[in-house]
Amino acid sequence: MSPGGTLTLGDLTVSRMGYGAMRLSGPGIWGPPSDRETAIAVLREAVELGVTHIDTSDFYGPHTVNELIREALHPYPDELHIVTKVGAKRSPDKGWPSALSREELTSAVHDNLRNLGVDVLDVVNLRLAGEHGVFPIPVSITEPFEVLAELRQQGLIRHLGLSHVSAEQVKEARAIAPVVCVQNEYNVANRANDDLLDALAAINIPFVPYFPLGGFTPLQSGVLDDCARRVDATPMQVALAWLLQRSPNILVIPGTSSPSHLRENVAAAKLELPADVIADLDALV
């Protein structure tokens, strides 16, 4: 049974409770994990728990996370779908500069194919890497998205998505090729993408919040802690349950390198928040 129910990415059905694999790499999302066996165990347990949506990128590590996914799960179950992203790269100083040229995007797609061990990628998100935290990045995405659309036509990609984009950029991309998901930062404390989320729901495009638990700065709130006590759950479980109840077009991809934390996250898919708790969380901005 799929935790949280299911949504579709094009013709692919995925669990609404997914798994973000970024944290399986070393500190700073760089290099191999300190405990490779545990990292592999987390991936395998995620699938055992019914997760059918894994989010990754070949620039995590770089390469390390995709290699772990292949080692742990290849050959992949038919119901498992892996969503990756391109548009950034890792620099020697461990930065995240943009990589949006035709050559960089094509190379990134082939890196993902090779390191995941597949002939075609289920979903590739075009990620606009924000220099110095600027968002949304005020650039045209026509040229890079056309490159990915060409690679899709060549049969290397099944579906295309977007990440770190504005509503205008979503519209621009949809004029080129179908967009099956949008992945932007969003959580109970960060509502900057409220309008975009609702607009996507109206046209049946799934919204995938990255950093659903706060990312590199974990969520901290007395209100969240109080709500967790009232429903006998952890604050992070409540934050995930709020997202799943926020809108039916949301897919969540919390990441962890801990088997116990993974189980807690997946269990949040069964948590039904009462109206008074939702109202208190809705007011938390």
N, C-alpha and C positions, 0 to 999 in steps of 0.2 A: 504493500500500500504506500502510495506516494505521500510523504509528510507535507501537510498543508494543502493537499489537493494538487491539481495540475493546471498548467497553462501551455499554450502552443507558441513556439517560435517558428513561424512559417508552417511547415508540415511536421515539425518535431515537437513531441509532447514531453514536457519536463516537469519535475516536482517544483512546487512553489518554494519549498525550503531547499535551497541549493547549498553548495559549498564553495567558498573562495579559497584557492590554493596558494595565494601569494605568501602567506606566512610559513610555508614549508621550507623556504630557503633560509639562509643564515641571517645574522643581524644586519639590519639595513637593507633587507631584501637582496642580499649579496652573498654569493657562494653557496656551498652545500649546507644542509641542516647539521646541527650538532649531533643529532640522533637520527640517523637515516632509517633505522628499523622502525622507530616510532612514527616517523613521517609516512612510511609506506603503510603502516598499520592504520593510521588515521584515514588514508584514502580508501583502503579496503573496507573499513568499518562504515564509512560514509555510504558506500554502495550497499552494504549489507543492511543499513538502516532505511533504505529506500530512496536515497538521494539519486536523482538522475540528471542533475545539472551541476557540472563543475566549471568554475570560472578560472581562467589561467591566462598567461601570456609567456611567450618565449623570452621577453626581457626581464622576467622574474629570475634573478640569479646572477647573470642571465643564463638561460638554457636549463638551469638546474631543476626547476619545478616541473617543466614538461618532461624531462628525463625521468623524474620520480613517478609522475603519472603513468608514463609508459611502462616502467618497471613494475609498478604495483598492479596495474589494471589491464594491460594489453595481453591478449586480444580483448577488446572492450565489449561488454554486454550490449546487445542490440538496443536496449532501452536507455543506455547511458549516452548523454550528449555533452560534448566539451565545447565551451565557448571561449574563444581567445581574443586577443586584441593586438592591434598594430598601430603605429603612429608615433611611438617613442622608442628610445634605446637607452642603454646605460653607458655612461661615460667613465673614463678611468677614475675620476674623482667621486664615483658612485652617484652622479647626478642623473636626471631623467630628461635629456634634451629631446626636442622633436625630431622625428624621422619620417618626413612626409613626402619625400621625393619618390618618383616612380621606381628608381633603383632600390631605395630603402624599403619601400612597401613590398615590392616583389620579393626581395631577399627575406624580409620578415615572414611572409607567407610560407616560403619554402623552408625556412628554419622551423616554423611551427609544424609543418607537415613532417619533416624529417624527425624532429625530436619527440613528437607525439606518436610517430610510427603509423601514420594514416595516409591515404591517397587523396582524401578530400576533407576539408575542415567543415564541421557542422555550422558554426557561426563565427564570423570575424567582425569584431567591433573596430571601427575607426576611432581611435582615441586621439583627441587633441590635447597634447601635453602643454600644460599651462606654465609658462615661464614666470617665475617670481610670484606664483599664486594668482595670476590674472585669470578671471573667469567671468563670463564666457569669453573665449578668445575671439576677438573681432576679425576673423579672416574668412575668406571663402573656402568652403571645403569641396567645391566642385572638382578640382583637378585630382586630389587624392582619392576622392570617392569614386571617380570615374576609373581610376586604376584598379581599385578593388572590384568594381563592377565588371571590368574586363576579365579579371582573374576568375570571377564567378562564371562568366560566360565560357571560359576555358575549362570549367569543371573542377577547379581546385577548391572552390568554396560553395557551400550550399546556400547560405543565407548571410546577409549583411546587417550589422547594427552600428550604433554610434555610442560614443562615450565622451563625457565632458563637453557637452554641446548646448547651444541655445535653441529656442523654439524656431528661430529663423534658419538655423543650420539644419535642423530636422527637415524643415520644408524644402530647403535647397537639395538635400540628399534624396528625398522621396521623389523629386522630379527626375532623378537619374536612375534609381533602382529601388525596389522595395526595401523598407527598413523593418526588421522584425523585432527590435528591442532598442531601448535607450538606457544607458548606464551612466547616471550622474550621482553626485554625492547627495545623500538625503538620510535623515534619521529623526528620531523624536525631538531632538534639540536643534536640528538644522533643517529649516523648511524653505530654503531659498528656491527650491524647485517645485513648490506646491502647484503653481499654475501650469507648468509644463506637465507634471504628473497627471493632472486632471484633463488636460488637453489630449494627452496620449490615451487615457482611458476612454475618451469619447470616440476615438478612432481605432480602438482595440489593439494598441501597440503596447506590449509589456514594458514596464518600467522597472529597472534593476538598480536599487540603491547601493552604491558602493560606500564603504565605511558605515554600514548599518548600525554598528555599535560604537561609532566614534573614531575608528581607525587608529592612528598613532596617538591620539589623545582620547582614551576611553571615556564614555559618557559618565558623568558624575552629577547627581541631582538628588536633593533631599526629597523632592516630589516623587521622583522615580523610585527611590528607596521605599518611601511610604506606600506607594502603589504595589510594590512587590510584596511587602508584608501583608497587605490586605488580600492578596490572591495566593499567598503561600508559594511564591516563586522567586527566582533571582531577578535583580534589576535588569540584567541583560536579556533574560527570557521575556520579561515584560516589554522591553524595547522591541524585540523581534515580533512578538505577538501584536503589538500596536501597528507595526508596519503591515503585517499580513491582513489586519482588519481595516487599515487605512483606506485601501482601495483593492478591488478584485484583480487589477492588472499588475500588482506588485509581485515580483520574484525577489527573494532575499538570498544573499550569498555570504553569510558570515564566515569568517576564516578563523582557523585555529590550528595549532600544532599539537594540541592536547586531546587524547581520546575522551577523557571525561568531559572536557568543555564541548567537544563535538556532540556528545550525547545530550548535554544540557541544551545546546542550541536546537537540535532536532526535536527534542521534547517540547520546545516552545511552540511548535506548530499545532499542538493539541490544546494550547492554553486559550480559553475564551475569556476575554476581558469584559467585565460588566460595564454598563453604561456610565456609572459614576467614575470608574477608573479611566475610561477612555476620555471622558470630559476633562478630568484633571490633566491627563497627558496632552490632550489637544491644546490646553492653555499653556503648556510648557514650551516656551520659545526662548 
